Amino acid sequence: MILHDKIEAQLPAWRDRIKSLSKEHAEVVVDHVTVGQIVGGMRDIKSLLTDVSFVDPAEGIRFRGMSIPELLKALPKGRGNKMPLVGGLYYLLMIGEVPSRDQAMEVEAEWAKRAAVPDYVYKMLKSMPKETHPMTLFSQAVLALQNNSAFAHMYHEGMKKDHYWEPALEDSLDLTAKLPVIAAFIYRMKYFGETKKPKYNPKFDYGANFARMLKVDDKKGYAELARLYFILHSDHESGNVSAHTMHLVGSALSDPFLSFSASLNGLAGPLHGLANQECLGWLLEVHKQFGGVPTRDELYKFAWETLNGGKVIPGYGHAVLRVPDPRFTAQLDFAKKRFPDDDLVRLADMVFDVVPTVLKEQGKAKNPAPNVDAISGTLQYYYGVREFDFYTVLFGIGRALGVTANYVWARALGMPIERPKSLTTKMLEDAVAKAAQTPA
């Protein structure tokens, strides 16, 4: 298998680098921690290791060192496609090199071989109450797949630590191959009452298969969006909730299925994966208020009314970025090239022009630029995927690509169980008092 062979060839040098850092340079100070960071959710504390992606405050997410524009230009495309192959992105995340088209297609072919979902997973999903949230169904399906985990089986057989990464890779490929099938089944079952098992066609790539299994009307157009969407949502460092949860649970040597199910549960939280549907809801509210696309002045006044009413404008602001999120820009460009006259696209573009100005005038937002959520739901809505609570499932499919790559490398490099030290409130108060008595 191409990913296995490539990782195996890189491992000796990577293990030497990690060994050198942990044995010879363990006492080098990287950062300091403040009371505000401790009580503020560990924000900006530099304490996690990942080479898969990094969020540059000035340029946005970098996948293996590549910016979004560089990535979309460099990754290989399928014949007749405008957007890169998702298999090419997975190769890049795993190996750290831009693949050839043949190498990307090898990953796509590997997914096609592994896409079949066990019958018991479908039976479990069909047995759930109809009102069950799609993210609950999605997480349960992933958890159910754990029954066939190669990592769990080989661990209990007594494999050596240096080989943990190999069954981790097997599980990661199995998991990422099955997620589009499971998601499509949940979609058709929950919203259309269909219980027929989706079929993954090896003649088509990851994005095209998902579009066909979802049964959207414009399958070719939606396949292009799926490719872009999954690539853009694949990873975002190791500190966000879904990525960090996978890292944390995996550090206990829970297999990829157990770890990713936990990751999805974090993604389902309103402060994480819910944002894209909230952004679309706000755009639809504006559209309904004005009976269409408002003028710039009308939108400016409405934005101020929203803020003065104690509400927020979703989709604007980011914990790290200080510029418009390149993932937002890539999706807006996608929409403006394909359906520029769509009302919601025109509105999203106008919001991009108006809302940052309003937020700057208000003076509360440190970063008033749009993030990825400000546009992603709009594109799904255009292609007819209008079931808002399903959007986080889409996010989950993409996120699996990055977190499983991180998981494989964490096992390959022998990363230890994560165990930060806690302090009491009294300890922090004592530290503050001591600092106040120390001469400047």
C-alpha positions in Angstrom: 0.0 0.0 0.0 1.4 3.4 -1.0 0.8 5.3 2.2 2.2 2.5 4.3 5.4 2.3 2.3 5.9 6.0 2.2 5.4 6.4 6.0 7.7 3.4 6.7 10.5 5.0 4.6 10.2 8.3 6.6 10.0 7.0 10.1 13.6 6.5 11.0 14.5 10.1 10.4 11.3 11.4 12.2 11.9 9.1 15.2 15.5 10.4 15.5 14.2 14.0 15.5 11.6 13.4 18.2 14.2 11.4 20.3 16.7 14.3 20.1 14.0 16.8 21.2 12.8 14.7 24.1 16.2 13.5 25.4 18.6 16.3 24.6 16.5 19.5 24.6 13.7 18.7 27.0 14.5 21.7 29.2 14.3 24.3 26.5 11.6 26.8 27.4 9.1 27.3 24.5 6.4 29.5 26.1 5.1 30.9 29.4 1.6 30.5 30.8 -0.5 33.3 32.3 -3.4 33.1 34.7 -5.6 34.4 32.0 -4.7 31.5 29.7 -5.4 29.0 32.5 -8.8 30.3 33.4 -9.6 31.3 29.8 -9.7 27.8 28.3 -5.9 27.4 27.7 -6.2 29.8 24.8 -2.9 30.3 22.8 -0.8 28.1 25.1 1.8 26.5 22.9 1.7 22.9 24.1 0.7 20.6 21.3 2.8 18.9 18.5 1.5 18.4 15.0 3.2 18.6 11.6 0.1 18.0 9.6 -1.3 21.6 9.8 -0.7 25.0 11.3 -2.8 28.1 11.5 -0.8 31.1 10.5 -2.5 34.3 11.9 -1.6 36.2 8.8 -2.2 33.6 6.1 -4.6 31.0 7.5 -4.4 27.3 7.7 -1.3 25.6 6.2 -1.5 21.9 5.3 2.0 20.5 5.5 3.3 24.0 5.0 1.1 24.8 2.1 -1.5 27.7 2.1 -5.0 27.1 0.8 -4.3 28.8 -2.6 -1.1 26.8 -2.9 -2.8 23.6 -2.0 -5.7 24.0 -4.4 -3.3 24.7 -7.2 -0.8 22.0 -6.5 -3.0 19.0 -5.7 -3.9 16.7 -8.6 -7.3 16.7 -10.1 -9.4 13.9 -11.6 -10.2 14.0 -15.4 -12.7 16.8 -16.1 -12.6 18.0 -12.5 -12.0 21.6 -11.4 -11.4 20.7 -7.7 -8.5 18.5 -6.5 -9.0 14.9 -5.6 -9.6 14.3 -1.9 -7.3 11.3 -2.1 -4.5 13.7 -3.1 -5.1 15.7 0.1 -5.1 12.6 2.2 -1.8 11.5 0.7 -0.3 15.0 1.4 -1.5 15.0 5.0 -0.1 11.5 5.6 3.2 11.8 3.7 4.0 15.5 3.6 4.5 15.5 -0.1 2.3 16.6 -3.0 1.3 13.4 -4.8 1.2 12.7 -8.5 -2.3 12.0 -10.0 -1.5 8.3 -10.0 -0.6 8.4 -6.3 -3.8 10.3 -5.5 -5.8 7.7 -7.4 -4.1 4.9 -5.5 -5.6 6.4 -2.3 -9.0 6.8 -4.0 -8.8 3.1 -5.1 -7.9 2.1 -1.5 -11.0 3.9 -0.2 -13.2 2.1 -2.9 -12.0 -1.3 -1.7 -12.8 -0.4 2.0 -16.1 1.4 1.6 -18.4 -1.4 2.5 -20.2 -0.9 5.8 -21.2 -3.9 7.9 -24.9 -4.8 8.0 -25.1 -4.5 11.8 -24.2 -0.8 11.5 -27.2 -0.2 9.2 -29.5 -2.2 11.5 -28.4 -0.2 14.5 -29.0 3.1 12.7 -32.5 2.0 11.5 -33.4 1.0 15.1 -32.8 4.5 16.5 -35.7 6.9 17.2 -36.6 9.0 14.1 -35.9 12.2 16.0 -32.3 11.3 16.8 -29.9 14.0 15.8 -27.8 13.1 12.7 -24.5 13.7 14.6 -25.6 11.2 17.3 -26.3 8.7 14.6 -23.0 9.4 12.9 -21.0 9.1 16.1 -22.8 5.8 17.0 -22.0 4.4 13.6 -18.3 5.1 14.0 -18.3 3.6 17.5 -20.0 0.5 16.1 -17.3 0.1 13.5 -14.8 -0.4 16.3 -15.8 -4.0 16.4 -13.5 -4.6 13.5 -10.6 -2.4 14.6 -7.2 -3.7 13.4 -5.4 -1.6 16.1 -7.5 -2.9 19.0 -7.1 -6.5 17.8 -3.3 -6.3 17.3 -2.8 -4.4 20.5 -4.4 -7.2 22.5 -2.4 -9.7 20.5 0.7 -8.0 21.9 2.3 -6.0 19.0 5.4 -3.9 19.6 5.1 -0.2 20.2 7.1 0.6 17.0 4.4 -1.0 14.9 1.4 0.8 16.4 1.2 3.1 13.4 0.5 0.2 11.0 -2.9 -1.0 12.2 -3.6 2.7 13.0 -3.2 3.4 9.3 -5.4 0.4 8.4 -8.1 1.6 10.7 -7.8 5.2 9.4 -8.2 4.1 5.8 -11.2 1.9 6.7 -12.8 4.7 8.7 -12.3 7.5 6.1 -13.6 5.2 3.4 -16.8 4.3 5.2 -17.7 7.8 6.5 -19.3 9.1 3.2 -21.4 5.9 2.9 -22.6 6.2 6.5 -23.3 9.9 6.2 -25.3 9.4 2.9 -27.3 6.6 4.5 -28.2 8.8 7.5 -29.2 11.6 5.2 -31.5 9.6 3.0 -32.9 7.7 6.0 -33.6 10.6 8.3 -34.9 13.2 5.8 -36.4 11.0 3.0 -37.3 7.7 4.8 -35.1 5.6 2.6 -33.2 2.6 4.0 -31.5 1.3 0.9 -27.8 0.8 1.4 -25.7 3.3 -0.6 -23.3 1.9 -3.1 -19.7 3.2 -3.5 -18.8 3.0 -7.1 -15.0 2.4 -7.7 -15.3 4.2 -11.1 -15.8 7.5 -9.2 -13.7 9.4 -6.7 -14.5 10.3 -3.1 -16.4 13.6 -4.0 -18.4 12.1 -6.9 -19.4 9.1 -4.9 -20.7 11.2 -2.1 -22.7 13.4 -4.4 -24.3 10.3 -6.0 -25.0 8.6 -2.7 -26.6 11.8 -1.3 -28.8 11.9 -4.5 -28.5 15.7 -5.0 -29.9 16.9 -8.3 -26.7 18.5 -9.7 -24.3 15.6 -9.0 -21.4 16.9 -11.0 -21.6 20.4 -9.4 -22.1 19.0 -5.9 -19.2 16.6 -6.4 -16.9 19.6 -7.0 -18.2 21.2 -3.8 -17.8 18.0 -1.8 -14.1 17.8 -2.9 -13.5 21.4 -1.9 -15.5 21.2 1.3 -13.8 18.0 2.6 -10.3 19.4 1.8 -11.0 22.8 3.5 -12.5 21.2 6.6 -9.9 18.4 7.0 -7.7 19.8 9.8 -7.0 22.9 11.8 -4.0 22.3 14.1 -4.4 20.1 17.1 -6.0 22.6 19.5 -9.6 22.9 18.3 -12.1 20.7 20.1 -12.5 17.9 17.5 -8.8 17.7 16.7 -7.7 17.8 20.3 -10.3 15.3 21.4 -9.0 12.8 18.8 -5.4 13.5 20.0 -6.3 13.2 23.7 -8.4 10.0 23.5 -5.9 8.5 21.1 -3.0 9.2 23.5 -4.6 6.6 25.8 -4.1 4.2 22.8 -7.8 4.1 22.1 -8.1 3.0 18.5 -9.1 5.4 15.7 -12.8 4.5 15.9 -13.1 5.1 19.6 -11.1 8.3 19.3 -13.0 9.7 16.3 -16.3 9.0 17.8 -15.2 11.1 20.7 -14.0 13.7 18.3 -17.4 13.9 16.6 -19.1 14.4 20.0 -16.9 17.5 20.5 -17.6 18.7 16.9 -21.3 18.4 17.7 -21.0 21.1 20.3 -22.7 24.5 19.6 -19.4 26.4 20.0 -17.7 24.2 17.4 -19.4 22.5 14.5 -22.8 24.3 14.8 -21.5 27.6 13.5 -22.0 27.0 9.8 -25.8 26.5 10.2 -26.1 29.5 12.5 -24.4 31.7 9.8 -26.8 30.4 7.1 -29.7 31.0 9.4 -28.7 34.7 9.9 -28.3 35.2 6.1 -31.8 33.7 5.6 -33.2 36.0 8.3 -31.7 39.0 6.5 -33.1 37.8 3.2 -36.6 37.3 4.7 -36.5 40.7 6.4 -35.9 42.6 3.2 -37.7 40.2 0.8 -34.4 39.6 -1.1 -30.9 41.1 -1.1 -30.9 44.5 0.7 -28.9 47.5 -0.3 -25.6 48.1 1.4 -27.1 50.8 3.6 -30.0 48.6 4.7 -27.6 45.8 5.6 -25.4 48.2 7.5 -28.3 49.4 9.6 -29.6 45.8 10.1 -26.1 44.7 11.3 -26.1 47.5 13.9 -29.6 46.6 15.0 -28.5 43.0 15.5 -25.5 44.1 17.7 -27.5 46.7 19.6 -30.1 44.0 20.3 -27.5 42.1 22.2 -27.1 39.5 19.5 -24.0 38.5 17.6 -23.4 38.2 13.8 -22.2 34.6 13.4 -19.3 33.7 11.1 -17.1 36.7 11.9 -14.1 36.5 14.1 -11.5 33.7 14.8 -9.4 32.6 17.7 -6.2 32.7 15.7 -6.7 34.4 12.3 -6.3 38.1 11.9 -7.3 38.1 8.2 -10.2 36.8 6.2 -10.1 33.0 6.5 -8.7 31.6 3.2 -11.2 28.8 3.5 -14.0 31.4 3.4 -12.4 33.0 0.4 -12.0 29.7 -1.5 -15.7 28.9 -1.0 -16.8 32.4 -2.0 -14.7 32.2 -5.1 -16.2 28.8 -5.9 -19.8 30.2 -5.6 -19.1 33.4 -7.5 -17.7 31.4 -10.5 -20.5 28.9 -10.6 -23.7 30.7 -9.4 -22.9 34.4 -8.9 -26.5 35.5 -9.3 -27.8 33.4 -6.4 -29.4 35.7 -3.8 -27.6 34.1 -0.8 -24.2 34.3 -2.5 -24.7 37.9 -3.4 -25.8 38.6 0.2 -22.8 36.7 1.7 -20.5 38.8 -0.5 -22.2 42.0 0.7 -22.0 40.9 4.3 -18.3 40.3 3.8 -18.0 44.0 2.7 -20.3 45.5 5.4 -20.1 43.5 8.6 -16.3 43.9 9.3 -16.8 47.6 9.0 -19.6 47.5 11.6 -17.7 45.3 13.9 -14.6 47.6 13.8 -16.9 50.6 14.5 -18.4 48.7 17.5 -14.9 48.2 18.8 -15.4 44.9 20.6 -14.2 42.4 18.0 -10.4 41.9 17.9 -10.7 40.1 14.6 -13.8 41.1 12.5 -12.9 39.1 9.5 -15.0 36.2 8.2 -14.2 32.6 9.1 -15.0 29.4 7.1 -18.5 29.1 8.6 -19.6 32.4 7.1 -20.2 30.9 3.6 -20.1 27.0 3.8 -23.8 26.5 4.6 -24.8 28.9 1.8 -23.1 26.6 -0.8 -24.8 23.5 0.7 -28.1 25.3 0.5 -27.7 26.2 -3.1 -27.3 22.5 -4.1 -30.4 21.5 -2.2 -28.8 20.2 1.0 -31.0 22.3 3.2 -31.3 20.2 6.3 -29.3 22.4 8.7 -28.6 19.8 11.4 -26.9 17.6 8.8 -24.2 20.2 8.1 -22.0 19.1 11.1 -22.0 15.6 9.7 -20.5 17.0 6.5 -17.9 18.8 8.6 -17.1 15.5 10.4 -16.3 13.7 7.1 -13.8 16.3 6.2 -12.3 16.6 9.7 -11.6 12.8 9.8 -8.9 13.3 7.1 -6.8 15.5 9.2 -7.3 13.9 12.6 -6.6 10.4 11.4 -3.4 11.6 9.8 -2.4 13.1 13.1 -3.4 9.9 14.9 -1.2 7.7 12.7 1.8 9.9 13.2 1.3 10.2 16.9 1.4 6.4 17.1 4.4 6.2 14.7 6.4 8.6 16.9 5.4 7.1 20.2 3.6 10.1 21.6 2.8 9.6 25.3 -0.6 9.8 27.0 -1.6 13.4 27.5 -1.7 14.5 31.1 -1.4 18.2 31.9 -1.1 19.3 35.5 -4.0 21.1 37.2 -4.0 23.9 39.8 -6.6 25.0 42.3 -8.1 28.5 42.3 -6.3 29.2 45.6 -3.0 28.3 44.0 -3.7 30.8 41.2 -4.7 33.5 43.8 -1.5 32.8 45.7 0.5 33.2 42.5 -1.2 36.5 41.8 -0.5 37.8 45.3 3.2 36.7 45.1 3.6 38.4 41.7 2.1 41.7 43.2 4.7 41.6 45.9 7.6 41.1 43.5 9.4 44.3 42.6 9.1 45.1 38.9 
